[in-house]
Every structure is written in C-alpha cells, then in structure tokens.
Amino acid sequence: MRIDQLTFLRFIAAIAIVVYHYGATIAPFHFTAISFLFKQANLGVSFFYVLSGFVMMLAYAHKAPINAKLFLWNRLARIYPIYILALLAVCIFFFFVHAPINSKDFILSLFCLQAWVPSAALSINKPGWSISVEALFYILFPFILNRFYALKTQIPYTVMGIIIIFFLSQLGFHYFLHAYPIHTHQELHHFVYYFPLWHVNEFLIGTLCGWYFLQQKKQAARNYDLSILFLFALLVVLLKYPLGMNYHNGLMAVLFAPLLLFMSANTGIITSILTKRPLIFLGGISYGIYVLQYPIFIMGNKLGKWIGFNAAPQFFYFNLLLLIGVASLSYLYFEKPMRKYLLKFIKA
C-alpha cells in the first residue's frame, strides 16, 4: 500500500537536513524568524525512522507472516546500490586529495555497521550512520511483524512493550545528556546520538502507527487539512521553545505519528497538492539527496572554486542544485535499474 501524499515529506525532510549541514548560515535560512527551524533540522532523520516503520507496516502487514530473507533482499536492492555509490565516491575523492582512509572504517561502512562503533559513526560518508541504523530496522522488522503483529491476541502486549521501550529510551538518552560531558567527548557524543539501539523506539512508534492506520483507514478518510496545519504549527512552536528538551532520539515521534496518520487519511487540499507527479518525483529522489549530500558537497566545493565562486551562498546553492540534479539522474538511471536487476535474483 502506497500513500503518495507522504512521499513529498521525504523531500522536505531531506532538504532540511542538507540545509542543517551546509546552509544554516546562508540566507534566507539564517534569518532570525526561521533560523531555529534549520538549526534543529537534523530531526528529519527522526522523521525518516518513524516514517520507515509506518510505510513498512503498510507495505507488508497484509502479507504476514513474511519471509525474512526475501524481505531483506528487497530492502537491500532499494538502499544498498546508491549507498555504495556514495561511499565509493567519497573514497575516490579522498584518494585524489591524499586524505587517508581507515581500513576498519571502510569495512564497517561497507557492511552498514559504522554506527555500532562510536569512533567510526561519522567516518567516510558521514550521513551513512543513519543507514547503519536503518539496516538494524530491516533485520528486526520480519521478527516484529511475524511475532508481535500477526496475531491479534499479541497486540495489547505489543503496544505496552513499545510504550515502555519509548519511555526507557527517552530516560536513558536524557540521562546521558545531563550526567556526562558528551559535548567534550567525541566518542561518548557519537554513542548517545548515533548508536542504533537508541533509535529503535522511533521505528517501533512508526510500526504501531502504521498498524493503527490499517485498522482505521476506511472509516478515517476525510478532510484533515486543519489538523495537519495545527500539527505543523505545533512543531514550529516546540522547536522555537524546546524548554530544555532534546528531540533528537525520538521524543518528537509523539508528534510525527499523528501527523502521518492525518496525512495518510486526508482527502483535503493538502493531499491534492502533495499528490502531484512532480512532487512525488521529488520525494522519490529524497534518499539520493540524503545519501549523496556529503560527496556532492565536497566535490562541488572543488568544482565551485575552479568555476570562480568566492562566496558561501554561491557554493551552497550551486551544490544544492548539483545535488538535486545528480540525485534525479541517479534515481532514474541507477537506483531504479539496479533495484530491478537485483530483484530478478529473488524471482529466479
């Protein structure tokens, strides 16, 4: 089951993360009225995790129990080719600029394990840490679906378990934030922010949200435009006034979950806009935008200097347009063909 109106949200989240990494000091993103949004746009990763659990439930719940091997191969065909392309692009660039590459970091990144080792979490292709976390979700999902969602008698225990995991994750995360000097200790910082187990709660909230939507979708369909706008406004307020809370490791899932539900069931103007083909296409290239951002920006900076750019805004917008263009070409002529090719091995 595919919800087209959710697709463009991926693009928004991906672009916001790119701005967070490379454009937070560039106009108009540094304007006082909106700068607080982009200084916390790394929350887009949290949104991706909740959305991942949600769409997996929509796609596979009716097939339960599912074959873990076939499921994992399908996901591998979707994310791995361009992940490897981005990893190799960074390695090639480092080779030409004579920057050393740690062989251990390369092997960990090759097998999507870098986030499990704090010292390697941001090694080589920095955004790859989140793909390492996503890989854990893919491994867990067949077990979660087959064991905890396939039988209706298990649902109350599943809900209770997810709530407990969510609260324990938040307590543990905020304990580390306040009890240890993580901002002066890099490995401890990487453990608290990037270690995969801290993010499982976000994915589980997404699966629960997806299961609930499937139970209610027929009677829930109606115009939720005002509810969606209210949730976006609430998101802005919470980012403007965080009151000492850190949303990075799942706390904002309590807002993302109802947003996904309202967006998925909505029949209003927002849905009619977001289901336009150009916006769906932009959503389709969002994974490429995310995973290619680092190699494109480091290469684009070199290219920009050769062209003659001498100002930060020139570099940023040149690289952003280059990133969108490369991600588009990758989606059409690399990602989709490679996925189609790899899926042939399942059918064989």
NUTIKOL-819574 format. One line per 8 residues: number of its first residue (from 0); their letters; for each residue x, y, z of N, C-alpha, C. Coordinates in steps of 0.02 Angstrom, whole numbers, m for minus. Layout:
NUTIKOL-819574
NUM = a = X/Y/Z/X/Y/Z/X/Y/Z ~ ...
end
This chain:
NUTIKOL-819574
0 = mridqltf = 42/m60/0/0/0/0/44/62/0 ~ 31/108/m47/72/168/m54/29/230/m40 ~ 56/276/0/22/338/17/61/394/m17 ~ 38/417/m75/76/465/m115/87/531/m79 ~ 39/553/m38/47/618/m6/102/620/46 ~ 126/561/66/182/559/113/249/567/78 ~ 251/553/14/314/549/m22/352/615/m22 ~ 316/670/m33/349/735/m37/377/755/31
8 = lrfiaaia = 348/729/86/375/745/152/447/721/159 ~ 463/667/124/533/643/124/579/696/95 ~ 557/726/40/598/777/8/609/836/54 ~ 555/859/87/561/915/133/611/899/188 ~ 605/839/217/650/819/271/722/815/247 ~ 732/787/187/799/779/160/831/847/147 ~ 794/893/116/821/959/102/836/997/167 ~ 792/989/216/803/1022/281/868/998/313
16 = ivvyhyga = 882/933/307/944/905/334/1004/933/297 ~ 999/939/231/1054/968/192/1067/1040/214 ~ 1014/1079/224/1021/1147/248/1054/1147/317 ~ 1032/1102/360/1062/1097/427/1137/1085/424 ~ 1159/1043/377/1229/1026/372/1270/1080/338 ~ 1242/1113/287/1283/1155/244/1257/1227/234 ~ 1195/1240/252/1167/1306/235/1136/1344/292 ~ 1147/1323/354/1113/1356/411/1136/1428/420
24 = tiapfhft = 1194/1446/392/1219/1515/398/1208/1555/334 ~ 1171/1525/287/1159/1557/222/1089/1586/219 ~ 1081/1643/187/1014/1672/177/973/1628/131 ~ 908/1620/145/869/1651/199/867/1609/263 ~ 904/1553/264/897/1506/320/924/1533/386 ~ 967/1584/382/995/1612/444/954/1671/470 ~ 900/1689/436/858/1743/460/829/1724/529 ~ 827/1770/573/807/1757/642/739/1724/647
32 = aisflfkq = 693/1744/604/624/1719/608/619/1644/596 ~ 666/1616/557/662/1545/539/725/1504/556 ~ 778/1537/577/842/1502/587/836/1444/636 ~ 794/1451/687/787/1399/738/761/1334/707 ~ 724/1338/652/699/1278/619/756/1238/589 ~ 803/1272/556/856/1238/521/914/1219/566 ~ 919/1251/624/969/1230/672/951/1164/705 ~ 887/1145/699/864/1081/727/837/1034/673
40 = anlgvsff = 855/1048/610/827/1009/555/855/938/551 ~ 904/922/594/926/852/598/871/807/623 ~ 817/837/648/758/798/668/727/762/608 ~ 746/784/548/722/750/488/741/676/489 ~ 797/659/520/818/589/525/768/551/569 ~ 748/581/624/698/550/668/633/539/630 ~ 614/588/590/553/581/550/560/523/501 ~ 619/516/470/630/460/424/620/393/459
48 = yvlsgfvm = 644/388/521/638/325/557/566/308/573 ~ 528/357/596/457/345/610/421/327/545 ~ 435/365/492/404/352/427/422/283/401 ~ 484/261/413/506/196/390/464/140/421 ~ 454/143/487/412/93/519/340/95/494 ~ 316/156/482/247/165/459/237/134/390 ~ 280/151/342/269/126/274/284/52/268 ~ 328/26/310/341/m47/308/279/m85/330
56 = mlayahka = 245/m60/380/183/m93/402/131/m90/348 ~ 125/m33/315/76/m26/261/91/m73/203 ~ 156/m84/190/175/m125/132/172/m200/147 ~ 183/m219/211/192/m291/224/143/m321/274 ~ 105/m281/309/61/m310/360/13/m361/332 ~ m13/m348/272/m62/m394/243/m30/m458/218 ~ 37/m460/216/73/m519/193/98/m562/250 ~ 87/m540/311/113/m576/369/85/m647/373
64 = pinaklfl = 127/m696/391/198/m689/406/240/m683/341 ~ 293/m643/345/334/m632/286/399/m672/291 ~ 429/m684/234/493/m719/230/549/m668/241 ~ 587/m677/294/639/m629/312/692/m622/258 ~ 711/m677/227/763/m675/176/740/m633/116 ~ 679/m645/93/653/m607/35/645/m533/53 ~ 622/m520/114/612/m451/135/679/m414/137 ~ 730/m444/167/795/m412/172/826/m400/104
72 = wnrlariy = 818/m447/59/845/m438/m9/810/m381/m45 ~ 745/m375/m35/707/m321/m65/731/m254/m39 ~ 742/m248/26/766/m185/55/838/m171/33 ~ 878/m223/29/947/m215/6/948/m187/m64 ~ 905/m213/m107/901/m189/m176/880/m116/m179 ~ 843/m94/m130/819/m25/m129/872/24/m105 ~ 908/9/m52/952/59/m22/1026/50/m36 ~ 1048/m12/m50/1120/m25/m50/1157/1/m111
80 = piyilall = 1131/m5/m172/1171/17/m230/1194/90/m225 ~ 1149/136/m210/1170/206/m207/1209/220/m143 ~ 1196/182/m91/1237/188/m30/1310/173/m45 ~ 1321/119/m82/1389/100/m102/1418/151/m151 ~ 1377/176/m197/1399/227/m244/1424/288/m207 ~ 1387/311/m157/1407/369/m118/1471/355/m79 ~ 1476/296/m50/1535/277/m11/1597/277/m55 ~ 1592/247/m114/1649/244/m160/1667/313/m187
88 = avciffff = 1617/355/m197/1630/423/m221/1673/461/m171 ~ 1657/454/m107/1697/487/m55/1767/459/m54 ~ 1773/393/m58/1839/361/m57/1882/384/m115 ~ 1853/389/m174/1890/411/m233/1913/484/m225 ~ 1868/525/m198/1887/595/m186/1944/599/m136 ~ 1939/562/m81/1993/562/m31/2059/539/m62 ~ 2056/491/m107/2116/466/m139/2151/521/m179 ~ 2112/560/m217/2140/611/m259/2165/672/m219
96 = vhapinsk = 2136/683/m160/2160/740/m119/2208/716/m65 ~ 2228/652/m70/2278/622/m25/2256/623/48 ~ 2191/611/59/2165/605/127/2163/530/146 ~ 2189/511/203/2192/440/221/2122/413/238 ~ 2113/349/223/2051/314/239/2068/254/283 ~ 2038/252/342/2049/198/388/2016/135/361 ~ 2053/81/354/2026/19/325/1970/m10/368 ~ 1977/m4/435/1924/m28/479/1860/11/468
104 = dfilslfc = 1866/76/461/1807/118/449/1774/100/383 ~ 1815/86/333/1788/68/267/1749/3/271 ~ 1776/m47/305/1743/m112/311/1678/m104/350 ~ 1679/m66/404/1618/m54/443/1565/m20/400 ~ 1586/31/362/1539/66/319/1513/22/263 ~ 1556/m21/236/1536/m66/182/1479/m111/204 ~ 1480/m133/266/1428/m178/292/1376/m142/336 ~ 1374/m76/330/1325/m36/367/1329/m48/443
112 = lqawvpsa = 1389/m50/469/1399/m63/540/1430/m5/576 ~ 1444/51/542/1484/104/572/1451/136/634 ~ 1385/140/636/1352/171/693/1359/130/757 ~ 1376/66/751/1385/23/809/1452/36/844 ~ 1497/70/810/1563/87/838/1568/163/841 ~ 1560/192/900/1556/265/906/1611/303/870 ~ 1672/277/873/1728/312/841/1723/312/765 ~ 1682/267/738/1675/262/665/1608/287/639
120 = alsinkpg = 1565/311/684/1496/327/664/1493/376/606 ~ 1535/427/606/1533/478/554/1591/471/505 ~ 1618/411/500/1675/401/456/1655/398/383 ~ 1700/419/340/1694/418/266/1632/457/244 ~ 1578/424/225/1518/461/205/1476/473/267 ~ 1480/533/294/1453/548/360/1378/531/368 ~ 1334/547/320/1263/530/330/1249/455/332 ~ 1299/415/314/1289/343/313/1273/312/380
128 = wsisveal = 1287/349/435/1272/321/501/1198/303/507 ~ 1155/345/478/1083/332/485/1061/271/444 ~ 1097/256/390/1082/196/352/1103/134/392 ~ 1155/141/432/1176/88/478/1121/73/528 ~ 1088/126/552/1031/117/598/972/86/562 ~ 959/110/502/903/84/462/913/10/447 ~ 974/m12/437/988/m83/425/966/m126/483 ~ 974/m100/544/950/m137/603/874/m144/600
136 = fyilfpfi = 839/m92/580/766/m96/574/745/m150/525 ~ 781/m154/470/764/m204/419/772/m275/447 ~ 824/m284/487/836/m351/516/782/m367/567 ~ 760/m317/605/711/m328/658/640/m336/631 ~ 624/m302/575/555/m297/554/520/m364/542 ~ 549/m412/505/513/m476/496/495/m509/562 ~ 541/m507/610/527/m537/676/471/m498/711 ~ 474/m432/709/423/m390/742/354/m403/712
144 = lnrfyalk = 351/m403/646/287/m413/612/259/m483/624 ~ 301/m534/615/278/m603/621/262/m623/692 ~ 299/m595/740/291/m616/809/241/m573/848 ~ 239/m509/834/201/m464/877/140/m432/844 ~ 137/m432/778/79/m402/745/35/m452/708 ~ 60/m510/692/22/m558/653/m37/m586/691 ~ m31/m591/758/m84/m618/799/m118/m561/838 ~ m183/m555/832/m219/m501/866/m213/m506/942
152 = tqipytvm = m206/m567/967/m201/m575/1039/m137/m544/1067 ~ m87/m533/1024/m23/m505/1046/m23/m429/1046 ~ m71/m398/1013/m70/m325/1004/m67/m286/1069 ~ m109/m302/1120/m104/m263/1182/m34/m265/1213 ~ m1/m324/1210/66/m329/1238/116/m291/1195 ~ 104/m291/1129/147/m255/1084/144/m180/1098 ~ 84/m154/1106/75/m83/1121/109/m65/1186 ~ 99/m106/1237/129/m93/1302/205/m95/1298
160 = giiiiffl = 231/m144/1260/304/m151/1253/334/m90/1218 ~ 301/m66/1166/327/m8/1129/327/54/1172 ~ 274/63/1211/271/121/1256/327/118/1308 ~ 339/59/1335/393/51/1385/461/66/1353 ~ 473/38/1294/536/50/1259/545/124/1244 ~ 492/157/1224/495/229/1209/516/268/1271 ~ 483/256/1327/499/294/1388/568/278/1414 ~ 588/215/1412/655/197/1434/708/229/1390
168 = sqlgfhyf = 696/232/1325/743/264/1278/751/338/1294 ~ 695/372/1307/699/443/1322/734/456/1389 ~ 719/415/1438/751/423/1504/826/412/1498 ~ 845/358/1463/916/343/1455/953/397/1416 ~ 923/420/1361/953/471/1319/964/536/1358 ~ 912/559/1392/918/622/1429/962/615/1491 ~ 966/555/1518/1013/543/1573/1085/554/1550 ~ 1102/525/1493/1170/534/1466/1183/607/1449
176 = lhaypiht = 1133/641/1422/1142/711/1403/1159/755/1463 ~ 1129/741/1520/1137/784/1579/1189/758/1628 ~ 1205/694/1625/1251/665/1675/1323/661/1651 ~ 1333/666/1585/1401/658/1559/1418/716/1512 ~ 1482/733/1509/1504/789/1465/1510/766/1392 ~ 1455/748/1362/1458/717/1295/1483/765/1242 ~ 1475/831/1252/1495/878/1201/1571/892/1202 ~ 1604/866/1251/1677/872/1253/1711/804/1244
184 = hqelhhfv = 1671/754/1233/1698/686/1225/1665/657/1162 ~ 1704/655/1108/1675/638/1043/1644/569/1040 ~ 1678/519/1065/1651/451/1061/1588/444/1102 ~ 1586/475/1160/1526/472/1202/1468/509/1166 ~ 1484/565/1135/1434/602/1097/1406/559/1041 ~ 1450/525/1004/1428/483/948/1387/424/973 ~ 1405/397/1032/1366/342/1060/1295/364/1077 ~ 1289/422/1108/1223/446/1130/1179/465/1071
192 = yyfplwhv = 1209/494/1019/1169/519/963/1160/469/906 ~ 1208/425/896/1207/384/835/1202/309/847 ~ 1210/285/907/1208/213/919/1138/186/901 ~ 1134/134/860/1070/111/833/1015/96/884 ~ 1033/66/940/981/46/988/943/106/1016 ~ 973/165/1018/938/224/1042/880/243/996 ~ 882/221/934/832/243/885/778/192/871 ~ 783/134/901/732/82/889/663/106/909
200 = nefligtl = 659/147/961/594/171/984/557/210/930 ~ 594/248/889/563/287/835/531/241/783 ~ 570/190/765/545/142/716/484/104/742 ~ 486/84/805/430/48/834/367/90/837 ~ 375/154/854/318/200/853/288/203/783 ~ 331/203/732/307/204/663/268/141/645 ~ 293/83/668/256/20/653/188/20/686 ~ 186/44/748/122/46/784/73/94/750
208 = cgwyflqq = 99/150/728/58/199/693/31/169/628 ~ 75/132/592/53/100/530/0/47/542 ~ 9/8/594/m41/m44/610/m108/m12/627 ~ m107/42/665/m169/76/684/m204/104/623 ~ m166/133/578/m195/162/517/m230/108/476 ~ m200/50/470/m230/m4/431/m296/m27/462 ~ m302/m23/527/m364/m42/560/m420/9/550 ~ m400/72/540/m450/127/539/m458/160/471
216 = kkqaarny = m420/140/421/m415/180/360/m482/192/325 ~ m527/144/324/m590/152/287/m635/204/319 ~ m642/201/385/m686/249/418/m652/315/435 ~ m585/317/428/m548/377/448/m539/427/391 ~ m549/407/329/m536/451/272/m583/512/273 ~ m554/572/276/m592/634/274/m543/693/268 ~ m569/753/270/m527/813/264/m495/830/332 ~ m429/823/334/m392/839/395/m345/898/385
224 = dlsilflf = m358/940/337/m313/996/322/m298/1038/384 ~ m349/1057/421/m340/1099/480/m299/1064/534 ~ m312/999/542/m274/961/592/m200/957/573 ~ m187/948/509/m117/945/484/m82/1012/494 ~ m116/1066/477/m87/1133/487/m75/1147/561 ~ m120/1124/603/m110/1133/676/m48/1095/699 ~ m38/1034/676/20/995/696/85/1026/672 ~ 84/1053/611/144/1087/587/158/1150/629
232 = allvvllk = 105/1186/646/113/1245/689/140/1225/758 ~ 115/1170/785/139/1145/849/212/1125/845 ~ 232/1095/789/302/1077/778/346/1139/780 ~ 325/1192/746/363/1254/746/370/1282/817 ~ 315/1281/855/317/1307/923/364/1266/967 ~ 362/1201/960/405/1158/1001/479/1167/984 ~ 493/1181/921/562/1193/901/586/1262/924 ~ 539/1309/924/556/1377/947/567/1379/1022
240 = yplgmnyh = 527/1340/1059/531/1340/1132/540/1268/1158 ~ 599/1239/1150/610/1169/1170/610/1158/1246 ~ 616/1212/1285/613/1207/1358/662/1156/1386 ~ 721/1155/1357/774/1111/1382/770/1039/1358 ~ 720/1023/1317/713/955/1292/754/945/1228 ~ 779/886/1220/815/868/1159/773/817/1121 ~ 755/833/1059/709/791/1021/743/739/976 ~ 809/737/977/845/700/926/829/626/923
248 = nglmavlf = 823/593/980/817/520/982/747/495/993 ~ 698/530/965/631/500/964/576/537/1000 ~ 593/587/1040/541/621/1078/488/652/1032 ~ 510/676/974/464/707/927/420/656/891 ~ 433/592/902/391/540/871/318/546/892 ~ 307/573/952/238/581/975/200/632/935 ~ 236/675/898/204/722/853/205/696/781 ~ 259/663/762/264/636/694/210/582/682
256 = aplllfms = 196/542/732/147/487/724/78/513/705 ~ 47/559/743/m18/585/722/m15/622/656 ~ 41/655/643/48/690/578/43/640/520 ~ 77/583/527/73/532/475/2/504/468 ~ m31/495/524/m99/469/522/m146/518/486 ~ m143/581/504/m186/630/473/m170/639/399 ~ m105/641/383/m85/649/313/m109/590/272 ~ m104/530/299/m121/470/261/m196/464/249
264 = antgiits = m236/486/297/m309/481/291/m341/543/260 ~ m300/594/247/m327/658/225/m354/655/153 ~ m410/689/142/m439/694/74/m444/767/53 ~ m411/812/90/m418/883/78/m370/911/27 ~ m364/978/27/m324/1014/m22/m250/996/m16 ~ m226/986/45/m156/969/54/m138/905/17 ~ m182/856/21/m170/793/m15/m172/803/m90 ~ m219/843/m114/m224/854/m186/m162/889/m213
272 = iltkrpli = m130/930/m172/m68/963/m193/m9/915/m190 ~ m3/879/m135/56/836/m125/57/774/m169 ~ 1/759/m201/0/700/m245/12/719/m318 ~ 34/781/m331/53/800/m399/116/762/m419 ~ 120/742/m481/176/699/m503/245/730/m491 ~ 256/795/m504/322/823/m491/343/817/m418 ~ 295/826/m372/311/821/m301/325/748/m280 ~ 289/702/m310/302/631/m297/372/612/m321
280 = flggisyg = 391/640/m379/458/627/m405/511/654/m357 ~ 502/715/m332/550/743/m285/555/700/m222 ~ 499/673/m201/501/627/m145/540/564/m161 ~ 534/542/m223/569/482/m244/645/490/m243 ~ 669/551/m256/742/561/m257/770/581/m189 ~ 727/583/m138/748/607/m72/803/564/m41 ~ 799/498/m51/851/455/m23/919/471/m55 ~ 918/481/m120/979/500/m155/1006/567/m130
288 = iyvlqypi = 961/615/m119/982/680/m92/1016/670/m24 ~ 987/628/17/1015/619/84/1083/584/82 ~ 1087/529/47/1148/489/50/1205/517/7 ~ 1188/558/m43/1239/587/m86/1261/657/m65 ~ 1231/685/m13/1245/755/4/1319/767/19 ~ 1350/722/57/1419/734/76/1466/730/16 ~ 1465/676/m24/1510/676/m82/1497/733/m131 ~ 1434/751/m142/1420/805/m189/1446/871/m163
296 = fimgnklg = 1439/884/m99/1461/949/m72/1537/955/m70 ~ 1572/901/m53/1645/906/m51/1674/911/m122 ~ 1643/876/m169/1665/881/m239/1643/948/m270 ~ 1581/968/m252/1555/1030/m278/1594/1091/m256 ~ 1621/1088/m195/1662/1144/m172/1725/1151/m214 ~ 1755/1095/m232/1814/1097/m275/1795/1124/m344 ~ 1740/1101/m371/1717/1124/m436/1699/1198/m433 ~ 1667/1219/m379/1649/1290/m372/1709/1336/m371
304 = kwigfnaa = 1763/1314/m338/1824/1354/m337/1853/1359/m408 ~ 1849/1304/m445/1876/1304/m514/1835/1352/m558 ~ 1768/1353/m547/1725/1398/m585/1738/1470/m567 ~ 1756/1483/m503/1771/1551/m482/1726/1578/m427 ~ 1688/1534/m395/1647/1557/m339/1692/1581/m282 ~ 1670/1633/m248/1709/1659/m191/1667/1678/m131 ~ 1603/1657/m132/1558/1673/m76/1520/1610/m55 ~ 1507/1604/10/1474/1545/37/1406/1532/5
312 = pqffyfnl = 1363/1583/m5/1298/1569/m37/1305/1539/m107 ~ 1356/1562/m145/1367/1534/m211/1383/1460/m208 ~ 1427/1441/m162/1445/1371/m155/1384/1330/m134 ~ 1346/1355/m85/1290/1316/m59/1238/1304/m113 ~ 1215/1356/m147/1160/1347/m195/1184/1310/m258 ~ 1246/1319/m276/1274/1279/m331/1273/1205/m313 ~ 1297/1190/m253/1300/1120/m231/1230/1090/m222 ~ 1183/1131/m197/1115/1106/m187/1082/1088/m254
320 = llligvas = 1090/1132/m304/1063/1116/m370/1098/1056/m401 ~ 1163/1052/m390/1201/995/m415/1177/930/m382 ~ 1165/934/m317/1141/875/m279/1073/852/m305 ~ 1027/898/m314/960/879/m339/966/849/m409 ~ 1008/878/m451/1017/852/m519/1047/782/m519 ~ 1100/772/m479/1133/706/m476/1086/655/m446 ~ 1048/674/m394/1001/627/m363/946/608/m412 ~ 924/654/m453/873/640/m504/898/590/m555
328 = lsylyfek = 959/602/m580/988/556/m629/1001/488/m598 ~ 1025/488/m537/1038/425/m502/974/385/m494 ~ 920/419/m475/856/386/m464/830/353/m529 ~ 836/390/m584/809/365/m647/853/313/m681 ~ 919/323/m677/964/282/m718/1011/237/m679 ~ 1006/240/m612/1048/195/m572/1007/158/m519 ~ 972/195/m476/936/162/m422/881/116/m447 ~ 838/141/m490/782/100/m514/806/41/m556
336 = pmrkyllk = 853/51/m604/878/m7/m642/913/m58/m598 ~ 953/m35/m549/989/m81/m506/940/m121/m462 ~ 889/m87/m438/840/m123/m397/804/m176/m439 ~ 785/m157/m499/752/m204/m544/796/m264/m559 ~ 861/m250/m569/908/m303/m584/917/m350/m524 ~ 926/m321/m465/937/m362/m405/876/m403/m386 ~ 817/m376/m398/756/m412/m381/745/m473/m426 ~ 779/m475/m483/774/m533/m526/800/m596/m492
344 = fika = 847/m587/m446/877/m645/m411/827/m676/m363 ~ 779/m636/m339/726/m663/m295/679/m706/m336 ~ 661/m682/m394/612/m716/m437/641/m777/m471 ~ 708/m778/m476/740/m834/m512/732/m900/m474
end
